[in-house]
């Protein structure tokens, strides 16, 4: 594999990882909202 190919593959992997990190960060915020909502409902029921 030539150096140019290695660089191109590395850039693709970096882009994929950045997208995954962004997705995980966004989903963590969504889960936190869901958990907080659930916690509030549980306190009212109890």
Buried (B, 14 or more C-beta within 10 A) or exposed (E): EEEEEEEEEEEEEEEEEEEEEEEEEEEEEEEEEEEEEEEEEEEEEE
